[in-house]
Amino acid sequence: MNKNTPIDYEIVTSNINKVEVDDLTDATIREIVAMVNNIEKETGEKFIRMEMGVPGIMPPEVGTKAEIEALQNGIASKYPMLDGINPLKEETSKFIKNFIGLDIAPEHCMPTVGSMQGGYATFMLASNLDEKKDTALFIDPGFPVQKMQFQVMGHKYASFDVYEHRGEKLRVKLEEYLSKGNINSIIYSNPNNPSWVCLTDEELKIIGELANKYDVIIIEDLAYFGMDFRKDISEPGKPPYQSTVANYTDNYILLISGSKAFSYAGQRLGLVCFSDKLFMREYPNLKKRFGVAGIGYTFIQKLIYTLSSGTCHSAQYAMAAMLKAANEGTLNLTNYLQIYKEKAATMKKLFTDNGFNIVYDKDIDKELADGFYFTISYPNMTGGELLKNLIYYGISAIGLKNCGSNRTEGLRACVSQVNPNQFADLEKRVKQFKQDFAI
Ligand SMILES: Cc1ncc(COP(=O)(O)O)c(C=O)c1O
């Protein structure tokens, strides 16, 4: 390898050697973050940081103001109710009507400590509904820490990479798992972290139909709400709406995160929304396991109570205010988030002009949307080799291998932390990369 790399060769090598993995694609996001922090500190050079999905924009002022006001009114001294403050529940229900076109009663919308907790609690619920159904099914690639949640809970999961199973083929693949009778739930994010694949309405319909046929719960993770920029859902109460499986089944739980759509990641606020019908359902095994049969009741009074006893009181006021602004049309989500699309378009071009390929490149017959993430590979390199080599060129990302993808040659690139004033550096670095690793 050419040792005349943009970032000091010896410093990079010594830092890579300190990460306790044989292949860098096995490193967690946080391990890559720590490694790059060290290299930046030791060399004084700035990286093109694409490893972590930190929102790169300021949160809407209306949210921050509402939270400050709530704190000034002394809300910090009061325990929040387990199921959330009424204004937040009301605005969530309206938001769902306005931007997804669905009716969900305010009582069935609950705040959680980020969608991380929403996932943990709903995965635990789904894993305890029926003794025979002991396995959750991920439509991968996916967000690695959700698998870690299963590992921590000691519950089982299965998964497959959706890449080869798009469209009608998805039905065949799902039935292969569901027909065994041990699956309790299907979990996916849409738009997808890490691939930015967006399931089509045809695919969501297949998932919904199978949820009805096999009586499984769909946990639809909408962490990137409204961010399939190919359709503008930003006008309240008017189609097009956020795509969802909820149009095809009542067996659903939606996870909506405040982190990306509202840049409120630091305050850890997510929303868990049960379909009205599912919330009221009773399961004998829940009664055996937790002493209560109702799924909605168990979620609030057993799981949320024991996990955190509610969600940060002041952050709930922030989220209520931001949702209200979106509902009333004074906060336009699409305009607010547009920067991610613009950055992705430029960055993807810089990579593909210099020999890189986009790994997940199509939603069946449509070009993938530009958004928060995209995926890259380079000819004749494994994901581990590519990630390692890119570090010497001051570019960081994470491997797709850790995300349940079969495309182990690929990396996930996140656009949020990259400043447009770094595009010139990115171009210089990928150009040199192409020269040094001639195809
Ligand atoms: C698909 C997916 N689900 C859930 C989360 C977690 O969201 P939160 O910050 O609300 O806990 C993320 C965050 O990156 C994500 O990408």
PDBQT file of the ligand as one rigid body, heavy atoms in Angstrom, charges set to zero:
ROOT
HETATM    1  C1  LIG A 501     -33.771   2.338  12.240  1.00  0.00    +0.000 C 
HETATM    2  C2  LIG A 501     -33.580   3.017  13.544  1.00  0.00    +0.000 A 
HETATM    3  N1  LIG A 501     -34.386   2.717  14.560  1.00  0.00    +0.000 NA
HETATM    4  C3  LIG A 501     -34.256   3.317  15.749  1.00  0.00    +0.000 A 
HETATM    5  C4  LIG A 501     -33.285   4.253  15.971  1.00  0.00    +0.000 A 
HETATM    6  C5  LIG A 501     -33.153   4.847  17.337  1.00  0.00    +0.000 C 
HETATM    7  O1  LIG A 501     -33.828   6.031  17.444  1.00  0.00    +0.000 OA
HETATM    8  P1  LIG A 501     -33.846   6.898  18.763  1.00  0.00    +0.000 P 
HETATM    9  O2  LIG A 501     -32.749   7.895  18.658  1.00  0.00    +0.000 OA
HETATM   10  O3  LIG A 501     -35.210   7.525  18.773  1.00  0.00    +0.000 OA
HETATM   11  O4  LIG A 501     -33.662   5.981  19.936  1.00  0.00    +0.000 OA
HETATM   12  C6  LIG A 501     -32.413   4.606  14.951  1.00  0.00    +0.000 A 
HETATM   13  C7  LIG A 501     -31.345   5.580  15.186  1.00  0.00    +0.000 C 
HETATM   14  O5  LIG A 501     -30.400   5.719  14.440  1.00  0.00    +0.000 OA
HETATM   15  C8  LIG A 501     -32.566   3.961  13.706  1.00  0.00    +0.000 A 
HETATM   16  O6  LIG A 501     -31.743   4.220  12.681  1.00  0.00    +0.000 OA
ENDROOT
TORSDOF 0
